[in-house]
Amino acid sequence: MLAATPTTAEAVSAASPLPPEAALVEIAKIASGDLAAWARPIDEGTYPTALLHRLADAGAFRLHLNAGNTLGDAIEGMSLVSEQCVSTGFMAWCQNTLVWYLINSENTAARDTYLAAAAEGRILGGTALSNPMKSFYDIETLKLKGKRVEGGYTVKGILPWVSNLGADHFFGGIFAVEGRDTPVMALFDCAAPAITLKPCERFLSMDGTGTYGVQVRDLFVPDEMVLADNAMSFVKKMRGGFIMLQAGMAVGLIRDCIALMREVEGPLGHVNRFLEVQPDQMAQTLAAIEQEVAALAADPFDTSDAYWRRVVSARLLAGEVSVQAAHNAMLHCGARGYVAAHRCQRRLREAYFVAIVTPATKQLRLMLDQMPA
């Protein structure tokens, strides 16, 4: 068990040694240096523990620990990472989301024990909200089931995919409770004997993201690890940030797809000019996305229907434009982008992940359909 910090305010202060501008400079250096060199091995299945700790040391997972907990700097940090590798950008999202859960939790015991540790990367982890997010829209049922016992809950169930995990990692999850209408959200410690991590089948991309099937067998979850006794109201509070943080993956990917198009303007511009989508057009589209994301990230606690619709619409557009940008980058690069060693084909595979990671394109459209006009 990690030593508890005296207060959340002190934990936040201790976790913020660099101003955001300096942190972003350091993140950019790591991304363009070692991460760029390791992008292919990560894509092929190497989990980058050392790089994640370096990003943590640079401040990549504490940029939303600011006055008002705005998200713009955290999104930009993930964009810089995703310009080089969306797998690592996704792991950064997992870690930042774990921190986001703790920021929003009203359980002082959980915050005091884990917030600074997660923000500083002393513990790594992820988010098991794919299944709950689908359950809220009747796409799936909750896969984790719990029962109230003295001092906490016992939980069991199987989750097919949870990312940024390892034997000593944590994740946030939601479970139904016997005899109650409202589920509970809590932290889960992968080191617990009652938790087993099972390797997944190989993916089209993202194999280096520490993604496992998680088996939970009568795990005792103490009250100190409960993030929210009413997960539904908690999710409504933090859902805007949960989804907007994903924009970092899309923005970084689209930036690099534009760069790929521009890289071949010299040798191929004379024929690429006949393609329907040109890099300047894509840059204008990206600028509009970044402007909307920045506006939404400035007030992540707005719970109005109008704000929520804008968040879902922005996330939908980001996923769709990611695929469009990667598709057109491949057309601009031609055969040279189609070889296994070229990052263009990796970008195309990563773009589909941005479009299908929860909430996926189809769920986002369902969500918009169910919203008030």
C-alpha positions, -999 to +999 in steps of 0.1 A: +000+000+000+013+035-009+018+060+018-010+084+021-004+121+014-017+146+040-041+165+017-052+165-019-040+201-023-005+191-011-005+161-034-014+183-064+014+208-055+039+180-051+030+166-085+035+198-104+073+206-104+073+221-140+051+247-155+029+234-184+050+252-211+082+235-198+065+202-194+052+203-230+088+211-243+101+180-224+073+158-237+080+170-273+117+161-269+109+126-256+084+121-284+106+132-313+136+113-299+133+080-281+096+075-288+100+080-325+128+054-325+107+029-305+074+034-324+078+003-345+087-021-317+058-007-297+035-012-326+048-048-328+041-056-291+068-040-269+052-024-238+073+008-232+076+009-194+107+031-194+093+056-219+061+059-198+081+067-167+101+093-187+069+109-198+057+109-163+089+125-151+084+152-177+049+159-164+028+142-190+002+128-166-002+158-143-010+186-168-047+185-158-038+191-121-042+229-125-065+255-112-100+244-124-086+211-137-088+223-173-077+198-199-061+217-228-025+211-217-031+174-210-046+170-245-017+188-261+008+166-243-010+135-257-011+151-291+027+155-291+031+118-281+005+107-307+023+125-335+049+098-332+029+068-319-008+065-312-002+033-292+018+054-267-007+082-270-035+058-260-015+046-230-010+083-221-048+087-223-053+056-201-029+071-175-044+106-177-079+091-174-069+072-143-057+105-128-089+122-140-109+096-120-090+104-089-093+142-094-130+138-096-135+113-067-151+126-035-134+098-016-105+116+002-089+083+012-086+072-024-074+107-036-049+111-008-034+076-013-033+074-051-037+108-069-001+120-067+013+085-073-007+081-105+001+117-116+038+111-111+037+077-127+048+059-096+018+037-103+007+031-139-027+020-150-058+023-171-095+025-174-120-003-177-149+018-187-154+004-222-180-021-210-198+004-186-199+031-213-216+006-236-239-006-208-252+029-202-266+028-238-279-008-236-252-021-260-239-045-233-246-054-197-221-047-169-196-076-168-184-070-132-208-079-103-203-070-067-218-076-033-216-054-002-196-068+026-181-054+058-156-027+049-161-028+011-173-051-017-165-084-032-164-083-070-162-109-097-165-110-135-145-109-167-135-079-188-123-088-224-100-058-230-084-034-205-053-015-216-021+000-200-020-029-175+007-050-159+012-071-128+017-040-106-008-017-124-042-003-114-074+004-132-107+021-126-138-001-131-175-001-125-195-030-111-232-037-105-241-043-069-265-070-057-297-055-044-290-020-057-300+000-088-269+021-090-234+006-097-202+015-079-169+027-093-136+017-077-099+012-082-086-023-089-051-035-080-037-059-106-013-073-080-042-088-060-043-126-062-079-125-072-071-107-104-056-126-134-044-109-166-049-130-198-030-121-230-053-111-259-052-122-295-030-100-316-046-068-329-043-051-362-024-024-343-018-014-306-002-046-295+023-028-273-004-011-252-005-036-223-040-048-232-053-079-214-084-098-206-091-093-169-105-121-147-118-110-113-126-138-088-142-127-056-119-097-052-123-077-020-124-040-028-121-019+004-140+013+009-107+032+007-105+022-030-141+032-040-140+062-063-178+067-063-206+050-044-229+061-072-211+055-104-239+070-126-237+105-111-199+103-110-197+094-147-220+123-155-196+146-137-164+134-154-176+121-188-168+153-207-132+151-197-131+113-202-140+118-239-123+150-246-089+137-234-092+112-263-089+141-287-051+141-281-048+108-301-067+122-330-050+156-332-015+141-331-023+115-357-039+140-381-009+163-377+015+135-388-008+125-417-006+161-430+032+159-425+033+127-446+014+144-474+038+173-474+069+150-473+061+137-507+051+170-524+085+172-540+087+139-557+050+133-562+033+167-561+029+168-599+005+139-598-008+142-562-024+175-571-051+155-588-061+138-556-093+152-541-079+160-506-048+182-503-027+189-471-038+225-469-075+214-468-067+188-441-048+215-421-078+237-421-100+209-409-075+201-381-074+238-371-112+238-367-111+206-346-083+220-324-103+252-318-134+233-307-114+209-285-097+239-268-130+256-261-145+224-247-114+215-227-115+249-209-147+239-190-149+201-186-174+202-157-202+217-178-231+192-174-255+210-198-271+191-227-257+216-251-221+211-239-225+173-239-237+173-275-207+194-285-183+170-268-198+139-285-199+157-319-163+168-315-152+133-306-171+119-335-155+143-360-121+137-346-124+099-352-138+104-387-112+129-397-084+106-384-095+079-408-099+104-436-064+119-429-047+085-428-065+073-459-054+104-479-018+102-465-017+067-479-029+079-513-004+107-513+025+084-504+015+057-528+036+025-529+063+039-506+037+042-479+024+007-484+056-011-474+058-026-439+087-004-428+069+029-436+049+047-409+021+056-433+006+021-431+009+022-393-010+055-393-038+040-413-041+011-388-039+035-358-066+057-373-091+029-373-084+024-336-092+061-329-125+055-347-134+023-329-121+028-293-150+033-269-170+054-275-167+042-311-181+060-342-213+040-341-219+045-304-212+082-307-239+084-334-263+064-312-256+089-284-263+119-306-295+102-318-307+098-282-299+134-271-325+162-270-326+182-302 
